[in-house]
């Protein structure tokens, strides 16, 4: 009986300390999340440190999607999120992970911007891209093929740096 109790306790400790897939969280970061379980008249506080007593340095609206989580705290109760010029922490219990996409796909909702000249690239779906260079109008493209370079293991950068063939949409 004592042996069974020790074995059960050991399994529970292992499961509690195991990777994100057991807890329903992604195994790799950064990852995208949506805010959940925050009242419509409230907001999710962003704190300076991973605890509820830390200073509030910002907030996120209750319907916010595409929140990029950079990493989790050691106890996996807090998520580090990026802010302009800094980062902060939000409680994981108010975040719902978005589905993980395949390694050879460009991240959906990817948005890149540049200057001199001013330009932007937005990929709202796996098969669609929009490119704008000021003062020209936005151009739409269909993504017809994408792949990751052989030997790459970092899923986002592999897809971003891969060769992508696009075909302009005819209007």
N, C-alpha and C positions, 0 to 999 in steps of 0.2 A: 504494500500500500504506500509506504513511504517513497519507494522508488518511482511509482506511478505519479505521485504528487510532484516529485523533483523533475521528472520528465515533462509533465504538463507545464510546470512553472518555467522551465527552460524554453519550451516551445513558445509560450506566451511572450517571454522576454525577447526572443528572436523575432517574432512577428511584429512586435512593437517597434523594434529598432531597424527593421528591414526597410528596403527601398520604397519609393513612392507608389509603385503599382499596388502594393497591399493596402495602402491607405487611400487609394483612389487619386493620388497626385502623380504628375509626370515624374519620370526618372531623370530627365535631362532638362537643363535650364540654359538660357532663358526659355520661357514658355508663355503662351497667352491664356488669360483667364477672363471671365466675365464676373461682374459683381452680382451677388445674390443675397437674398434674405435681409436686405436693408429697406426699411420703410420708405415709401415714395416721398415723404416729407422730411426725410433725414439724409445724411450723407455718411460715407465711410471715411473716418479720420486716418490721415497719414501721420505717423509718429516718427520722431527723430531716432528712436531706438526700439528694439523689439520687446516692448512691454507697455502695458496699459497706463503706466504713470508717466511715460516719456512725453515731452512737449509735442503738441500738435503742430505740424509744419505745413499742412495742406489737407485737402479732402477730395473725394471722388463722388460724383453723383450716383444715386442708387441704380440707374439704368446703364451705367458705363460698361462698355464691352471692350475687348482687345487691350486689357491691362497687361503690360509686359512685366512678368515676374522674373527678376534676375537670379534670385536664389532664395532658399528657405533658411530660417534660423535653425540652430542645432536641434531644438525641440520640435521643429516643423509646425509650430503654431503661428509663426509670423513670416510674411513674405516681403522681400525687399523689392520695391518698385522704383522705377526711374522717374524723376521729375526734371524740369528744366534746371540745369546747373547744380542739381543735387539728387539724392535718393532718400527714400524713407521706407517705413515699415507699415504694413496693414495686416490685420488679423486674417489668417487663412480661412477661418470658418465662414467668412463672407465672400469667398472666391470659389468659382466653379471653373474647373479646367476645360479648355476647349479641346476638341479631338486633335490628336497628334496627326500630322500629315506625313506622307511617305518621304523617305530620305531624298528621293530624286525629284521632288517637286519644289518649285519656287514658293516661298511662304505666301499664303493668301493674305490679302489686305496689306501687303508690303507697300510701303510708301517711301520713296527716296527723293531728296531735294538737293539742288546744287545752285551755285552762284557763278556769275561771270562766264557765260550768260546765265540768267535765272531759268531753271528748268525743274520739272518734277516728273516722276514716274510712279504710277499707281497701279497695283495689280489687285483688283477687287475679287477676282475668281481665278481658278486654275487655267481657264481658257481665254482670258481677256486681260489686256493691258491698255493703259492710257498714258500718253506722253504729251507734255506741254512744255514749250519753250517760249518765254515771253518775247515779243508780243504776239506770237503766232497762236492760232486756235489749237485746242486740244485735239490730238490725233488718236483714234482708237485702233487697236491691233488685236488680232486673234493669235493666241499662242498655239502653234501647231505641233511643237515638239520641244521637249526640255529633258536634260539629263545631267547627272552629277559626274564630275571627273572621277576616274578610277582611283581607288586608294584613299579617297577622302572619307573621314568618319564624322565630321561635324555637320549635322544635317542641314542647318540653315545656310551656313556659308558655302557648303558644297553646291547647293542648288543656286544660290545667288551668283556664285562665280562661274557657274557652268555656261556652256554655250547654249544660247536660246535662239531659235529661229522664229521669227514672227512674220506675219503677212498682214499688210494694211487692210483694214476693212474698206470695202468699196461703198461709196455713198451715192 
